[in-house]
């Protein structure tokens, strides 16, 4: 799976979990400051990414992922 496909799927998951429009989700968008994620939603995002990509994300490492671009990079590495 290429990085572009990962990004498209990450954006889809973010829109579903955070109830935001796709236009709001940019690679440099911060989950909390730009997209309004609350702490419970951060946990939901990690679970949704794990389900979408069939991966296990280390919880501590995953919580350090703060932006959409970070998430795409993190997930792309997990898939390799």
N, C-alpha and C positions, 0 to 999 in steps of 0.2 A: 504494500500500500504506500503510495507516495505522500509526501508532506501536504500537497494540495488537497488530497482526499481526506487526510486526517483533519486538516483545518476546516473543511466543509462540515464534517461530522461533528467536530468540537463545537462549531457555531450552532449547529442544530440542537445539540444537547443543552448548551447554554441558554438558548432561546426558550426551550421547553421548561427547564428547571427554574430560571429566573424570570420568566414571562416578560422578556424584552424583545423588541423588534430586531430583526437581523441587521438592519442598517446601523444599529447602535454598537454592534459587536465588531471591534477592530482589533488587529493584532496587539496593539499597545493598550487596549482597554483593561483597566484594573477591575478585578471582580467586585471589590468592595466599594471603591471610590467612584468608579465610572458606571458600574452596572448594578450597584445597590445590593450586592449579596450580603446576607446576614450569616452569622456563624453556622446556623443549622443548614442553610442553603449551601455553604461551602462543603459540608459533609455530604449533602445530597448530590452535589456536582461530582465529587470524587466517586461516589457509588454509581452515578449515571455514566461517567466515563469508563469505569470498570466494566459495566454491563454492555455499553455500546461497542467497546473494543475487545472484550473478553480478555482483560488483563487484570493483574493484581498490582495496585499502586501502594507503595510503602506510605503509610499514613502520615508520618512526620515529613517525609520528602514532599508528598503531595500537598500538604498544607503550606509549604513554602512557595508553591506555584501561585503567583499573585496576578498574572496577566494572561490574556488569551494566548499570546505568543509563547509564553512560558509553558502553558498547558500543551500546545501543539508540539513543542520541542520535547517535552517530558514524555508525552504519549508516543511520539515517533520513536524515541529511544527504547521505550518499553516494548514496542512491536518488533524491534530488531533482534 
